[in-house]
């Protein structure tokens, strides 16, 4: 968790692991984490529905910030929640 200065605008960010195809098992998926991208929503403290383990489809303009591909205010769709994939 990050504590931002009171004077800064609220923002919510999530680092997403990109996978081109599903691994055969959770252990295999953990062994090859794939590429990561940071999604940042300016003006939001939380995005309902975006929690660890949720599969997202997203799009937006990518820029390299601190060596990490970053998309600000991406368009997104929740594809699958962890409890739905059991």
N, C-alpha and C positions, 0 to 999 in steps of 0.2 A: 504494500500500500504506500502511496506517496501522499505527503501532506503538501499542498500547494499554498503559496502565500495568499493572504486574504485579498490582495489587490489583483491577483491574476484571475482570468476568466475560468469558469469551471470546464473541465474536460474529462472524458472517459476514454481510456485506451485499452486495447487488448492486443496481445501478440498471438498470432494465429500460425499454426503449423500447417503448411500446404502439403497435401498428399494427392498425387495424380491418380492413384488407385488404392483401394482398400487392402491392407495387409491381411494375411491369412489368420493372424492371431494378435491380441493386444501386445504380447511380448515382441513379436516381429515388428509391430508398428513403433514400439518404444526404441527398438534397436536402430531404426532408420527414421529419425524425426523429420526429415525433409527440409524444405526451405521455409523460412519464417518471414512474415510480414506483419507490420504493426498497423492496426486500424485505430484512428483517433477521431472522436466525435467532440468538436468544440461546442461549448455551451451546455454540455450534458454531464451530470455527475454519475449517472447510471443509465444503461440501456436495458429495458426490461426484456427478458428472454435470452440475453447473451450471458451465458454462464459457462464454466469449464465443461468441456465435453460436448458442447453443442456444435453441430455441423452447420456451417454458413456458406451461402453463395454470396459473393460480394463483387462490386466493381467500383472503379474510380481511378483518378489520376495518381500514378505512383511517383513518388519522389524519394530520393535517398537522403535520410536524415540520420546523422551519427552512425553511418554505415549500415543502417537497417532500412529496407524498402518500407515506405510509409504511405498510407492513403488517409487523407483527411476527409471527414464527413462522407464515408462511402455509402452507396446504396447497397442494401443487403436484404437477404431473405433467409429465414431459419429453415433449413432443409430437414434436419432430424435432431431430436433431443435424445440424450443418453437413455432415458427410460423407454423410448420408442424402439430402440435398436436391440432390445433383449429378446 
